[in-house]
Amino acid sequence: MVNYMRLLRSLLPMIALALALAPGLALAAGLAPGAWPMHQRDGRHTGQASSSGPTDPQLAWYFLTDAPFTAGAVIDAQGTLYISADDGIVRALHPQGHELWKRELKTAVHATPLLTDRGELLVAARNGVLYALATTDGVTKWSFATGSDLLASPAVASDGQIALPAESGELIILRPDGTEHQRHRSGGAIRSAPAVGADDVVYWGADNSIAYAGSLGGSLVWTSLLDAPITAGPVVAADGTVYFFTSKLWALDGANGGVRWQTDLGSRVLSTPALATDGTIYLTTEDGRVAAYTSAGSLRWTYQTGGSLRTSPIVGANALVYVSAGDSLVYVLGAAGNVVGTFKTLDGVWASPALGADGRLYVGGRDKRFYALREGGRDLGQSPPDRLGGDLLRDPATGKVYVLIDGARRHIPDPGTQLLLRLTSVSKAATPLELVRYPEGLPLPTLKTGSLVRSAHGPVYALQGSQRVWIASLAALIAGGYQWDQVQTVADRVMGSLPLEIEAGYLVKASGAEVYLIEGGKRRWITTGAVFAARGYRWDQVHFVSDADLGAIPLGDPIS
């Protein structure tokens, strides 16, 4: 009983309710929300996508321009694509590939733009000017002339300040409105995009072989002398390690710049590498190799392409690595360095790829085409957010049956569990590519009559027959002959798949933030957390149900 009460006290129900009722959060302050708002997606330059990309990339559409591409694309929350070709024409494209607007800058653009949360597209041009274009129509909202060539993408801090690298060796800090705040002066040209770490510390490297860390407030935090001009990076790991790249891979302590380790690569790295969630560093080299290194500097694998590599690799949520190469191919590589799929363009590819929320891979080529690449395999249905469902996959080699959840396949342990979860569709034999496309995640829990289940902050249920029955108190749990250590915590999707007989007085919610009281045969929305608390409700009394089960109950008057 003591353990049970301690657990109840730890639930902090009102905090959980406040989080559930709160709107979604943006990726980071200063940066526009979206699938791919900047070079390598985030301020740390991890190159980690929030979506899974194609395993067998096939052409969805292409947009033909008058110039080749060096700069990568950025993508906003609506899926609008912003691209800039080498001729300085910046375009906004609809997700289906037609032009929304274009703006001629009359100067080359080689750096990937950046989307801010102020509705601006920041474009660093070769004429030394940073342009802030309105994302709605491409009109210039402001511009800042540096007097120096701009070779790399800017970065943005949480307060909206902009770190702009210049070939002159200056890292120029601009306020969100484009006015100058200060300058950090390096002893050599800055050819790679700066990264932003914890507390808005900015990291950058220069041709004078020095790695820098500086605050937006004005002072340098540290410098570290490396062996050669810094040609790529930095990338900031979650543990504070900052990676810089020459013809070596350098791991520096983000707090003081001390060298944690270094390893020889045998060739220069010309574009920012990617960092997977497990700490693996994926990099490309000038001599055409894609390589994977552990966070301790050990080589995991290497793959030789047929041309020079000057683009950044990226990593999908399915752990696949995407690389655009000088041999005209876009590669899809598995976590072991194996080629999963390729797509051939008409010329070399010098622009880095980007992944959209729709799972499409986007990249511009030297053939003057901007490509949208879709999954070439079957379009399989995944589980909706409120329950398990969609298509079931069967591994022909093992006979295991899986349900698809958020880009991964989750093993259904037995037919009884499958029936309880209402997974009644006939399983489809998976192809080898589909087994790669949907990596195996954790198995679903084994469920049977008599099982006890609860969601992370919800009530406890006993499975009886084909339904879950609420156990409303600890006394009822003990009276039923159960013990607390028999309770399994399951995901909301699993809970939403287990039928519940909804009775008057129940508090219920589905995949949305709203909590309802069942009263008079209707569901009444409890409009605020304060009302919820004033009525003496607790979060562990709220039942999670599927959207369909909730929608079947008529809507009554709100409670406020």
C-alpha positions in Angstrom: 0.0 0.0 0.0 2.8 2.4 0.8 4.3 1.9 -2.7 1.0 2.5 -4.3 0.4 5.8 -2.4 3.9 6.9 -3.2 3.2 6.2 -6.9 0.0 8.2 -6.8 1.7 11.2 -5.2 4.4 11.0 -7.9 1.9 11.3 -10.7 1.5 15.1 -10.3 -1.9 14.9 -12.0 -2.5 18.6 -12.4 0.9 19.1 -14.1 0.0 16.2 -16.4 -3.4 17.8 -17.2 -1.8 21.2 -17.8 0.6 19.6 -20.3 -2.2 17.7 -22.0 -4.3 20.8 -22.4 -1.4 22.9 -23.6 -0.8 23.6 -27.3 2.0 21.9 -29.1 5.5 23.4 -28.8 7.7 24.6 -31.6 11.1 23.0 -32.4 12.9 25.9 -30.7 12.4 29.5 -30.0 13.7 31.7 -32.9 13.5 28.8 -35.4 10.3 28.3 -37.4 8.4 25.0 -36.6 8.5 22.6 -39.5 10.0 19.5 -40.9 13.3 21.1 -42.0 13.7 24.8 -41.2 17.5 25.1 -41.6 20.8 23.4 -42.6 20.9 20.0 -41.0 17.4 20.7 -39.5 18.3 22.0 -36.0 20.7 24.4 -34.3 23.0 21.6 -33.2 23.2 20.4 -36.8 22.3 16.8 -36.1 20.7 16.2 -39.4 18.1 14.0 -37.6 14.7 14.0 -39.3 11.5 13.6 -37.3 10.0 11.4 -40.1 11.1 8.2 -41.9 12.3 8.6 -45.4 12.0 6.3 -48.4 13.8 2.9 -48.7 13.2 2.7 -52.4 13.2 6.3 -53.6 11.2 7.0 -56.7 10.3 10.2 -58.5 7.2 12.0 -57.2 7.9 15.2 -59.2 10.6 17.5 -60.2 10.8 21.3 -60.8 13.1 22.4 -63.6 15.1 25.7 -63.1 17.7 27.6 -65.1 20.7 26.8 -62.9 22.2 24.0 -60.9 21.8 23.7 -57.1 24.4 23.9 -54.4 22.1 25.0 -51.5 19.8 22.6 -49.8 16.1 23.2 -49.3 14.2 24.2 -46.2 10.6 23.1 -45.4 8.0 24.9 -43.2 5.2 23.4 -41.1 2.8 23.4 -44.0 5.2 21.5 -46.2 6.0 24.5 -48.3 9.5 24.2 -49.8 12.0 27.1 -50.2 14.8 26.5 -52.7 17.6 28.6 -54.1 19.5 27.8 -57.2 23.0 29.0 -58.1 21.6 31.8 -60.2 20.2 33.5 -57.1 16.5 32.9 -57.8 14.8 31.9 -54.6 11.5 30.1 -54.9 8.7 28.8 -52.7 7.1 25.6 -54.0 3.9 23.9 -53.1 4.3 20.4 -51.6 2.9 19.1 -55.0 5.7 20.9 -56.9 4.2 24.1 -58.4 5.7 27.5 -57.9 4.1 29.8 -55.3 6.5 32.8 -55.8 10.0 33.6 -56.8 12.5 36.3 -56.1 15.6 37.2 -58.1 18.5 38.3 -56.0 20.8 38.7 -59.0 23.7 37.0 -57.1 24.7 33.4 -56.5 23.4 31.5 -53.5 25.3 28.5 -52.3 24.2 28.3 -48.6 21.1 26.6 -47.4 18.5 29.3 -46.2 16.9 29.4 -42.7 13.3 29.9 -41.7 12.7 32.0 -38.6 9.7 32.1 -36.3 9.1 35.7 -37.6 7.9 34.5 -41.0 11.2 35.2 -42.6 13.5 33.3 -44.9 17.1 34.2 -44.3 19.2 33.8 -47.5 23.0 34.3 -47.3 24.2 35.4 -50.8 27.6 35.5 -52.5 27.4 39.3 -52.8 27.8 39.5 -49.0 24.2 40.4 -48.3 21.9 38.5 -45.9 18.3 38.9 -47.1 15.3 38.4 -44.9 12.5 37.5 -47.3 8.8 37.3 -46.3 7.8 33.6 -46.6 4.4 34.7 -47.9 5.5 36.5 -51.1 9.4 36.8 -51.2 9.4 40.5 -50.5 12.5 41.8 -48.7 11.7 42.7 -45.1 15.3 43.7 -44.4 18.8 43.1 -45.6 22.3 43.3 -44.1 25.4 44.0 -46.1 28.6 42.4 -44.7 31.1 43.5 -47.3 32.3 39.9 -47.5 31.4 36.8 -49.4 28.9 34.6 -47.6 29.7 30.9 -48.0 27.8 29.2 -45.3 24.4 29.2 -43.7 23.5 31.4 -40.7 22.2 30.0 -37.3 19.6 31.4 -35.0 19.5 31.5 -31.2 16.5 31.0 -28.9 16.0 34.8 -28.6 16.0 35.2 -32.4 19.5 36.6 -32.7 21.3 35.5 -35.9 24.9 34.3 -36.1 26.1 35.0 -39.6 29.5 33.6 -40.8 31.5 35.6 -43.3 34.6 34.8 -45.5 36.3 37.7 -43.9 36.6 35.6 -40.7 33.9 37.5 -38.8 31.0 35.9 -37.1 28.4 38.7 -37.2 25.7 38.7 -34.5 22.5 40.4 -35.7 19.4 41.2 -33.7 16.1 39.6 -35.0 15.3 42.9 -37.0 18.6 42.7 -38.9 20.5 45.4 -37.0 24.1 44.6 -35.9 24.7 43.6 -32.3 28.4 42.6 -32.4 31.2 40.8 -34.2 33.5 37.9 -33.3 36.7 38.2 -35.3 38.5 35.0 -36.4 41.8 34.8 -38.0 40.6 33.0 -41.2 37.6 32.6 -43.5 34.5 30.8 -42.1 33.4 28.3 -44.6 30.9 26.2 -42.6 27.7 27.0 -40.8 28.0 27.8 -37.0 26.0 25.6 -34.6 24.1 26.7 -31.4 24.4 24.6 -28.3 23.2 24.9 -24.7 22.7 28.4 -23.3 22.9 29.8 -26.9 26.7 29.3 -27.0 27.7 29.5 -30.7 30.4 27.2 -32.1 32.3 27.8 -35.4 35.6 27.0 -37.1 37.8 28.9 -39.5 40.6 28.5 -42.0 43.2 29.5 -39.4 42.7 26.0 -37.9 41.0 27.4 -34.8 37.7 26.2 -33.3 35.7 28.9 -31.5 33.0 29.1 -28.9 31.4 32.4 -28.2 28.5 33.9 -26.4 25.9 36.1 -28.0 26.6 38.7 -25.3 30.0 39.5 -26.7 32.8 37.4 -25.3 34.6 34.4 -26.5 34.1 31.3 -24.3 37.2 29.4 -25.6 39.3 28.7 -28.6 41.1 25.4 -29.6 43.9 25.1 -32.1 43.4 22.1 -34.5 45.8 20.6 -37.1 44.5 22.2 -40.3 41.8 24.6 -41.7 38.4 23.6 -40.5 36.3 22.6 -43.5 33.1 21.2 -41.9 31.1 21.2 -38.7 30.5 21.9 -36.0 28.0 19.4 -34.7 26.9 19.5 -31.1 26.1 16.2 -29.3 23.5 15.9 -26.5 26.3 15.4 -23.9 28.0 18.7 -24.9 30.7 17.2 -27.1 31.3 19.4 -30.1 32.7 17.8 -33.3 34.9 19.7 -35.8 36.3 18.3 -39.0 39.5 18.7 -41.1 41.0 15.6 -42.5 40.5 14.4 -38.9 37.4 14.1 -36.7 37.9 16.1 -33.6 35.8 15.7 -30.4 36.1 18.8 -28.2 34.7 19.4 -24.8 31.9 22.0 -25.3 32.6 23.6 -21.9 36.3 24.4 -22.4 37.4 23.3 -25.9 39.7 20.6 -24.6 40.3 17.7 -27.0 38.5 14.6 -25.9 39.8 12.5 -28.8 40.7 12.7 -32.5 40.9 10.3 -35.3 42.4 10.5 -38.8 40.0 10.3 -41.7 42.4 10.2 -44.6 40.5 12.8 -46.6 38.9 16.2 -45.9 35.2 16.5 -44.8 33.6 19.3 -46.9 30.1 19.5 -45.4 28.5 19.2 -42.0 28.1 15.5 -40.9 25.0 14.1 -39.2 24.6 12.7 -35.6 22.2 9.9 -34.9 20.2 9.5 -31.7 22.6 6.7 -30.6 25.6 9.0 -31.0 26.8 7.6 -34.3 28.5 10.3 -36.4 27.9 9.9 -40.2 30.2 11.9 -42.4 31.2 12.2 -46.1 34.7 12.7 -47.4 36.2 14.5 -50.4 37.4 11.2 -51.8 33.8 9.9 -52.0 33.4 7.8 -48.8 30.5 7.7 -46.4 31.7 6.7 -43.0 30.1 6.0 -39.6 32.0 6.5 -36.3 31.0 5.8 -32.8 30.9 8.6 -30.2 34.3 7.2 -28.9 35.9 7.7 -32.4 35.9 4.1 -33.6 35.1 3.3 -37.2 31.9 1.3 -37.6 31.8 1.1 -41.4 32.7 2.9 -44.6 31.1 2.9 -48.0 32.8 4.1 -51.2 30.6 6.0 -53.7 31.6 6.7 -57.3 32.3 10.5 -57.0 33.5 13.2 -54.7 31.2 14.1 -51.7 30.6 17.7 -50.7 27.1 17.3 -49.2 25.8 16.6 -45.7 24.3 13.2 -44.9 21.0 13.1 -43.0 19.4 10.5 -40.8 15.7 9.4 -41.0 13.6 8.4 -38.1 13.9 4.9 -39.5 17.7 5.1 -38.9 18.4 5.1 -42.6 21.2 7.5 -43.9 20.6 9.6 -47.0 23.5 10.9 -49.0 23.5 12.9 -52.3 26.7 12.3 -54.3 28.9 13.6 -57.1 28.3 10.4 -59.1 24.7 11.5 -59.7 23.2 9.1 -57.3 21.1 9.7 -54.1 22.0 6.8 -51.7 19.9 5.2 -49.0 22.2 3.4 -46.6 21.3 1.1 -43.8 22.7 1.4 -40.3 25.4 -1.2 -41.2 26.5 0.7 -44.3 24.6 -1.5 -46.8 22.9 0.1 -49.8 19.2 -0.1 -49.3 18.2 1.9 -52.4 19.4 4.6 -54.8 17.9 7.2 -57.2 19.8 8.4 -60.3 19.7 12.0 -61.3 21.1 13.4 -64.7 24.2 14.9 -63.2 26.2 15.1 -60.0 24.5 16.3 -56.8 26.2 19.0 -54.7 23.2 20.0 -52.6 22.4 18.3 -49.3 19.1 16.5 -49.0 16.1 17.3 -46.7 13.3 15.1 -45.4 9.7 16.3 -45.2 7.1 15.4 -42.6 5.4 13.5 -45.4 8.4 11.1 -45.7 9.5 12.5 -49.0 13.2 13.2 -49.7 14.0 16.5 -51.4 17.2 17.5 -53.2 18.4 19.7 -56.0 20.9 18.5 -58.6 23.5 19.9 -61.0 21.0 18.9 -63.7 19.0 22.0 -62.7 16.2 19.9 -61.3 14.8 20.0 -57.8 13.6 16.5 -57.0 10.8 15.2 -54.7 11.4 11.5 -54.0 8.7 9.3 -52.6 8.6 5.7 -51.2 8.5 3.3 -54.1 7.1 0.4 -52.2 3.5 -0.3 -51.1 1.6 2.4 -49.3 1.0 0.7 -46.0 -1.4 2.0 -43.4 0.1 2.9 -40.0 -1.7 3.1 -36.6 -3.6 6.3 -36.0 -2.7 8.4 -32.9 -5.7 7.1 -30.8 -5.4 3.3 -31.2 -3.6 0.5 -33.0 -4.7 -0.3 -36.5 -3.7 0.0 -40.1 -2.0 -2.8 -42.0 -0.4 -5.8 -40.3 3.0 -7.1 -41.6 4.2 -10.6 -41.5 7.9 -11.5 -41.6 8.0 -14.5 -44.0 11.2 -15.8 -42.5 10.0 -15.9 -38.8 6.2 -15.8 -39.1 6.1 -12.9 -36.7 3.2 -10.5 -37.2 3.6 -6.8 -36.6 1.5 -3.6 -36.3 3.0 -0.4 -37.7 3.4 2.5 -35.2 5.2 5.7 -36.0 7.4 4.2 -38.7 8.4 1.1 -36.7 7.0 -2.4 -36.7 5.9 -3.7 -33.3 5.6 -7.5 -32.7 2.1 -8.8 -31.7 3.1 -11.5 -29.2 0.2 -13.9 -29.7 -3.3 -14.3 -31.4 -5.0 -13.7 -28.1 -3.4 -10.3 -27.7 -4.2 -9.5 -31.3 -7.9 -10.2 -30.8 -8.1 -8.2 -27.6 -6.6 -5.2 -29.4 -9.1 -5.5 -32.2 -6.4 -6.1 -34.8 -8.5 -8.1 -37.2 -7.1 -7.3 -40.6 -5.2 -10.1 -42.5 -1.5 -9.7 -42.3 0.6 -9.0 -45.4 3.8 -10.7 -46.2 6.6 -8.1 -45.8 9.2 -7.5 -48.6 12.9 -7.3 -47.6 12.7 -3.5 -48.3 9.7 -3.1 -46.0 11.5 -4.9 -43.2 14.2 -2.2 -43.6 11.7 0.6 -44.1 9.9 -0.2 -40.8 12.6 -1.1 -38.3 11.6 -3.4 -35.4 10.6 -1.7 -32.2 9.7 -3.0 -28.8 7.1 -5.7 -28.9 3.5 -5.1 -27.7 2.7 -6.4 -24.2 1.1 -9.8 -23.9 -2.5 -9.4 -22.9 -5.1 -11.9 -21.8 -8.2 -12.2 -19.6 -7.1 -11.2 -16.1 -4.3 -8.9 -17.2 -4.1 -5.6 -15.3 -3.2 -2.5 -17.4 -2.9 1.3 -17.0 -1.7 4.1 -19.1 1.1 6.4 -17.8 -1.2 8.6 -15.7 -4.5 6.8 -15.9 -6.7 4.4 -14.0 -6.1 0.7 -13.5 -8.2 -1.9 -15.5 -8.7 -5.6 -15.4 -9.2 -7.3 -18.8 -12.4 -9.4 -18.6 -13.6 -11.1 -21.7 -13.1 -8.7 -24.5 -13.3 -5.5 -22.4 -11.3 -3.6 -19.8 -13.1 -3.0 -16.5 -12.1 -0.1 -14.3 -10.7 -0.9 -10.8 -11.6 2.4 -9.1 -9.6 2.0 -5.9 -6.7 0.2 -4.2 -9.3 -1.6 -2.0 -11.1 -2.8 -5.1 -7.7 -4.0 -6.5 -7.0 -6.0 -3.4 -10.6 -7.3 -3.1 -10.3 -8.7 -6.6 -7.3 -10.8 -5.6 -4.8 -8.6 -7.5 -1.4 -7.2 -6.6 0.0 -3.9 -7.7 3.1 -5.4 -9.2 0.9 -7.2 -11.7 -0.1 -3.9 -13.4 1.4 -3.3 -16.8 1.8 0.3 -18.1 0.8 0.5 -21.7 0.8 3.2 -24.3 -2.3 5.3 -25.0 -2.7 3.6 -28.4 -2.9 0.2 -26.7 -5.4 1.5 -24.2 -7.5 3.1 -26.9 -7.7 -0.3 -28.6 -9.2 -2.0 -25.6 -13.0 -1.6 -25.4 -14.4 0.2 -22.4 -18.0 0.4 -21.4 -18.3 4.2 -20.7 -20.7 5.0 -17.9 -22.2 8.2 -16.5 -19.8 10.1 -14.3 -16.7 8.9 -16.2 -14.0 11.4 -17.2 -12.8 10.5 -20.7 -10.4 11.8 -23.4 -9.1 10.7 -26.8 -6.1 11.8 -28.8 -7.0 15.4 -28.4 -6.2 17.6 -25.4 -9.9 17.9 -24.3 -11.2 16.1 -21.2 -14.9 15.4 -21.0 -17.4 14.4 -18.3 -20.1 11.9 -19.2 -23.4 13.2 -18.0 -26.9 12.7 -19.2 -25.8 10.5 -22.0 -23.6 13.3 -23.4 -19.9 14.3 -23.1 -19.3 17.7 -21.6 -16.0 19.4 -22.2 -14.2 20.6 -19.0 -12.8 23.8 -20.4 -9.9 24.6 -18.0 -7.6 22.9 -15.5 -9.0 25.2 -12.8 -12.5 23.9 -13.4 -11.1 20.3 -13.4 -9.4 20.9 -10.0 -12.3 22.8 -8.5 -14.5 19.8 -9.0 -12.1 17.6 -7.2 -11.1 15.5 -10.2 -7.8 13.7 -10.5 -5.8 12.8 -13.6 -5.8 9.1 -12.6 -9.5 9.1 -13.0 -9.4 10.1 -16.7 -10.1 7.2 -19.1 -8.3 7.2 -22.5 -10.6 6.0 -25.3 -10.3 5.9 -29.1 -11.5 8.9 -31.2 -14.2 6.8 -32.7 -15.5 5.7 -29.2 -15.5 9.3 -28.0 -17.1 10.6 -31.2 -20.0 8.2 -30.8 -21.1 10.0 -27.6 -23.2 13.2 -28.4 -21.6 16.5 -27.4 -23.2 18.4 -24.6 -22.7 21.9 -23.1 -19.2 22.7 -21.9 -18.4 23.0 -18.2 -16.8 26.3 -17.3 
